[in-house]
Amino acid sequence: GENVGLHLPTLSVQEGDNSIINCAYSNSASDYFIWYKQESGKGPQFIIDIRSNMDKRQGQRVTVLLNKTVKHLSLQIAATQPGDSAVYFCAENNFGNEKLTFGTGTRLTIIP
Amino acid sequence: DAMVIQNPRYQVTQFGKPVTLSCSQTLNHNVMYWYQQKSSQAPKLLFHYYDKDFNNEADTPDNFQSRRPNTSFCFLDIRSPGLGDAAMYLCATSRDLRGLAVLAGYEQYFGPGTRLTVT
Protein backbone atom coordinates (compact mmCIF):
# COMPACT_ATOMS: atom_id res chain seq x y z
CA GLY A 1 0.00 0.00 0.00
CA GLU A 2 1.13 3.56 -0.65
CA ASN A 3 0.18 6.90 0.82
CA VAL A 4 0.32 9.78 -1.62
CA GLY A 5 0.96 12.49 0.91
CA LEU A 6 -0.88 14.87 3.12
CA HIS A 7 -4.24 14.27 1.43
CA LEU A 8 -4.36 10.66 2.63
CA PRO A 9 -3.47 10.60 6.31
CA THR A 10 -4.61 7.00 6.80
CA LEU A 11 -3.02 3.94 5.24
CA SER A 12 -4.14 0.34 5.69
CA VAL A 13 -1.84 -2.50 4.71
CA GLN A 14 -2.22 -6.26 4.88
CA GLU A 15 0.11 -7.92 7.33
CA GLY A 16 3.21 -9.14 5.56
CA ASP A 17 2.93 -6.62 2.74
CA ASN A 18 5.27 -3.68 2.29
CA SER A 19 4.10 -0.17 3.10
CA ILE A 20 5.24 3.19 1.83
CA ILE A 21 4.54 6.38 3.73
CA ASN A 22 5.23 9.65 1.99
CA CYS A 23 6.05 13.10 3.24
CA ALA A 24 6.39 16.39 1.40
CA TYR A 25 8.68 18.65 3.39
CA SER A 26 8.62 22.40 3.27
CA ASN A 27 12.14 23.81 3.46
CA SER A 28 14.55 23.27 0.60
CA ALA A 29 17.37 24.25 2.96
CA SER A 30 16.70 21.39 5.38
CA ASP A 31 19.74 19.24 5.98
CA TYR A 32 18.47 16.43 8.13
CA PHE A 33 15.31 14.36 8.24
CA ILE A 34 13.87 11.96 10.76
CA TRP A 35 11.01 9.50 10.77
CA TYR A 36 9.26 8.99 14.06
CA LYS A 37 6.75 6.31 15.02
CA GLN A 38 4.12 7.15 17.59
CA GLU A 39 1.96 4.46 19.10
CA SER A 40 -1.27 5.33 20.82
CA GLY A 41 -0.69 7.03 24.17
CA LYS A 42 3.09 7.13 23.78
CA GLY A 43 5.72 9.62 22.76
CA PRO A 44 7.28 9.63 19.29
CA GLN A 45 9.99 7.05 18.85
CA PHE A 46 12.94 7.52 16.51
CA ILE A 47 12.94 5.09 13.57
CA ILE A 48 15.52 6.27 11.10
CA ASP A 49 17.19 9.44 9.90
CA ILE A 50 18.90 10.67 6.77
CA ARG A 51 21.16 13.56 5.93
CA SER A 52 20.63 15.69 2.86
CA ASN A 53 23.82 14.41 1.21
CA MET A 54 22.22 10.97 0.94
CA ASP A 55 19.25 9.75 -1.06
CA LYS A 56 18.70 6.42 0.63
CA ARG A 57 19.32 4.86 3.99
CA GLN A 58 18.36 1.43 5.24
CA GLY A 59 17.64 0.10 8.67
CA GLN A 60 16.06 -3.05 9.95
CA ARG A 61 12.97 -3.55 7.75
CA VAL A 62 12.86 0.18 7.06
CA THR A 63 14.25 2.29 4.24
CA VAL A 64 14.11 6.03 3.92
CA LEU A 65 14.34 7.68 0.52
CA LEU A 66 15.03 11.35 0.02
CA ASN A 67 14.36 13.27 -3.18
CA LYS A 68 15.61 16.81 -2.67
CA THR A 69 14.58 17.92 -6.13
CA VAL A 70 10.92 17.61 -5.29
CA LYS A 71 11.31 17.91 -1.51
CA HIS A 72 9.94 14.44 -0.90
CA LEU A 73 10.72 11.90 1.77
CA SER A 74 9.39 8.38 2.05
CA LEU A 75 9.51 5.58 4.59
CA GLN A 76 9.28 2.04 3.37
CA ILE A 77 8.46 -0.70 5.85
CA ALA A 78 9.03 -4.22 4.64
CA ALA A 79 6.98 -7.23 5.69
CA THR A 80 4.69 -5.24 7.95
CA GLN A 81 3.69 -6.63 11.31
CA PRO A 82 0.81 -5.75 13.65
CA GLY A 83 3.26 -3.86 15.83
CA ASP A 84 3.89 -1.45 12.98
CA SER A 85 0.42 0.03 13.44
CA ALA A 86 1.02 3.60 14.59
CA VAL A 87 1.15 7.19 13.40
CA TYR A 88 4.31 8.04 11.49
CA PHE A 89 5.71 11.57 11.38
CA CYS A 90 8.46 12.94 9.26
CA ALA A 91 10.47 15.82 10.65
CA GLU A 92 13.01 18.14 9.06
CA ASN A 93 15.87 20.12 10.53
CA ASN A 94 18.50 22.61 9.44
CA PHE A 95 22.00 22.05 10.72
CA GLY A 96 22.63 24.61 13.42
CA ASN A 97 18.94 25.01 14.25
CA GLU A 98 17.86 22.95 17.21
CA LYS A 99 14.19 22.89 16.21
CA LEU A 100 12.42 20.22 14.20
CA THR A 101 9.53 20.88 11.85
CA PHE A 102 7.04 18.02 11.87
CA GLY A 103 4.87 16.85 9.01
CA THR A 104 1.20 16.16 9.61
CA GLY A 105 1.58 12.41 10.10
CA THR A 106 0.14 9.27 8.58
CA ARG A 107 -1.79 6.64 10.48
CA LEU A 108 -0.70 3.19 9.41
CA THR A 109 -3.01 0.29 10.21
CA ILE A 110 -1.86 -3.27 9.65
CA ILE A 111 -4.68 -5.64 8.81
CA PRO A 112 -4.12 -9.15 10.20
CA ASP B 1 16.62 2.49 31.37
CA ALA B 2 14.17 5.33 30.85
CA MET B 3 16.02 8.28 29.34
CA VAL B 4 13.31 10.95 29.26
CA ILE B 5 10.83 10.64 32.08
CA GLN B 6 7.59 12.53 32.41
CA ASN B 7 5.43 12.73 35.49
CA PRO B 8 2.66 12.25 35.93
CA ARG B 9 1.57 10.21 32.92
CA TYR B 10 -2.00 11.35 33.40
CA GLN B 11 -3.06 14.60 35.00
CA VAL B 12 -6.55 15.87 35.66
CA THR B 13 -7.00 19.48 36.63
CA GLN B 14 -9.91 21.83 37.01
CA PHE B 15 -10.61 24.74 34.74
CA GLY B 16 -8.46 27.65 35.89
CA LYS B 17 -6.46 25.66 38.45
CA PRO B 18 -2.69 25.92 37.93
CA VAL B 19 -0.94 22.72 37.02
CA THR B 20 2.71 21.72 36.63
CA LEU B 21 4.04 18.93 34.49
CA SER B 22 7.54 17.65 34.98
CA CYS B 23 10.22 16.17 32.81
CA SER B 24 13.58 14.72 33.72
CA GLN B 25 16.32 13.20 31.62
CA THR B 26 19.31 10.96 32.20
CA LEU B 27 20.97 11.77 28.89
CA ASN B 28 22.70 14.94 30.09
CA HIS B 29 21.42 16.72 27.02
CA ASN B 30 21.70 20.48 26.83
CA VAL B 31 18.47 21.09 24.96
CA MET B 32 15.01 20.37 26.35
CA TYR B 33 11.74 20.96 24.55
CA TRP B 34 8.06 21.06 25.43
CA TYR B 35 5.45 20.17 22.86
CA GLN B 36 1.68 20.17 22.91
CA GLN B 37 0.00 17.46 20.89
CA LYS B 38 -3.71 17.26 20.24
CA SER B 39 -5.48 14.24 18.87
CA SER B 40 -4.38 13.22 15.36
CA GLN B 41 -2.07 16.20 15.04
CA ALA B 42 1.67 16.67 14.91
CA PRO B 43 3.47 17.83 18.05
CA LYS B 44 3.47 21.62 18.32
CA LEU B 45 6.54 23.20 19.87
CA LEU B 46 5.72 25.49 22.79
CA PHE B 47 9.25 26.44 23.82
CA HIS B 48 12.68 25.03 24.44
CA TYR B 49 15.74 25.58 26.57
CA TYR B 50 19.22 25.57 25.17
CA ASP B 51 21.12 25.20 28.42
CA LYS B 52 19.59 28.00 30.47
CA ASP B 53 18.54 30.06 27.48
CA PHE B 54 14.78 30.05 27.14
CA ASN B 55 13.31 30.18 23.63
CA ASN B 56 9.61 30.81 23.38
CA GLU B 57 7.63 30.18 20.22
CA ALA B 58 5.84 33.27 18.95
CA ASP B 59 2.40 31.70 19.12
CA THR B 60 2.72 30.10 22.56
CA PRO B 61 0.11 31.64 24.88
CA ASP B 62 1.32 33.47 27.99
CA ASN B 63 -0.64 30.93 29.98
CA PHE B 64 2.22 28.50 29.39
CA GLN B 65 5.45 28.97 31.28
CA SER B 66 8.51 26.85 31.80
CA ARG B 67 11.34 26.45 34.28
CA ARG B 68 14.59 24.59 34.03
CA PRO B 69 16.32 24.56 37.43
CA ASN B 70 19.16 22.31 36.26
CA THR B 71 20.28 20.21 33.28
CA SER B 72 18.16 17.22 34.24
CA PHE B 73 14.80 18.78 34.98
CA CYS B 74 12.35 20.94 33.11
CA PHE B 75 8.82 21.95 34.13
CA LEU B 76 5.80 23.11 32.21
CA ASP B 77 3.46 25.37 34.15
CA ILE B 78 -0.02 26.12 32.92
CA ARG B 79 -1.21 29.05 34.95
CA SER B 80 -4.93 28.91 34.21
CA PRO B 81 -5.83 25.83 32.20
CA GLY B 82 -8.73 26.13 29.83
CA LEU B 83 -10.69 23.35 28.19
CA GLY B 84 -8.68 23.94 25.02
CA ASP B 85 -5.47 23.08 26.85
CA ALA B 86 -6.47 19.45 27.21
CA ALA B 87 -3.84 17.59 25.23
CA MET B 88 -0.81 15.35 25.41
CA TYR B 89 2.27 17.24 26.53
CA LEU B 90 5.55 15.87 25.31
CA CYS B 91 9.00 16.58 26.60
CA ALA B 92 12.02 15.97 24.39
CA THR B 93 15.78 16.41 24.65
CA SER B 94 18.62 16.86 22.23
CA ARG B 95 22.36 16.98 22.64
CA ASP B 96 24.45 20.08 22.16
CA LEU B 97 25.73 20.28 18.60
CA ARG B 98 27.05 23.82 18.64
CA GLY B 99 30.73 24.13 17.97
CA LEU B 100 31.05 20.69 16.46
CA ALA B 101 33.49 20.39 13.57
CA VAL B 102 31.03 18.19 11.68
CA LEU B 103 27.54 19.40 10.99
CA ALA B 104 24.88 17.17 12.47
CA GLY B 105 21.16 17.10 12.87
CA TYR B 106 19.26 17.59 16.09
CA GLU B 107 17.70 14.22 16.75
CA GLN B 108 15.19 14.62 19.55
CA TYR B 109 14.46 12.00 22.18
CA PHE B 110 10.91 12.05 23.46
CA GLY B 111 9.39 11.12 26.77
CA PRO B 112 6.16 9.13 27.05
CA GLY B 113 4.07 12.25 27.47
CA THR B 114 1.58 13.50 30.04
CA ARG B 115 -2.07 13.37 29.10
CA LEU B 116 -3.76 16.45 30.55
CA THR B 117 -7.50 16.50 31.10
CA VAL B 118 -9.23 19.74 32.08
CA THR B 119 -12.61 19.44 33.79
Boltz contact constraints between the chains, C-beta under 6 A:
constraints:
  - contact:
      token1: [A, 32]
      token2: [B, 105]
      max_distance: 6.0
  - contact:
      token1: [A, 42]
      token2: [B, 112]
      max_distance: 6.0
  - contact:
      token1: [A, 43]
      token2: [B, 90]
      max_distance: 6.0
  - contact:
      token1: [A, 43]
      token2: [B, 110]
      max_distance: 6.0
  - contact:
      token1: [A, 43]
      token2: [B, 111]
      max_distance: 6.0
  - contact:
      token1: [A, 43]
      token2: [B, 112]
      max_distance: 6.0
  - contact:
      token1: [A, 43]
      token2: [B, 113]
      max_distance: 6.0
  - contact:
      token1: [A, 44]
      token2: [B, 110]
      max_distance: 6.0
  - contact:
      token1: [A, 89]
      token2: [B, 42]
      max_distance: 6.0
  - contact:
      token1: [A, 93]
      token2: [B, 105]
      max_distance: 6.0
  - contact:
      token1: [A, 93]
      token2: [B, 106]
      max_distance: 6.0
  - contact:
      token1: [A, 95]
      token2: [B, 103]
      max_distance: 6.0
  - contact:
      token1: [A, 98]
      token2: [B, 31]
      max_distance: 6.0
  - contact:
      token1: [A, 98]
      token2: [B, 106]
      max_distance: 6.0
  - contact:
      token1: [A, 100]
      token2: [B, 108]
      max_distance: 6.0
  - contact:
      token1: [A, 102]
      token2: [B, 42]
      max_distance: 6.0
  - contact:
      token1: [A, 102]
      token2: [B, 43]
      max_distance: 6.0
  - contact:
      token1: [A, 104]
      token2: [B, 42]
      max_distance: 6.0
  - contact:
      token1: [A, 105]
      token2: [B, 42]
      max_distance: 6.0
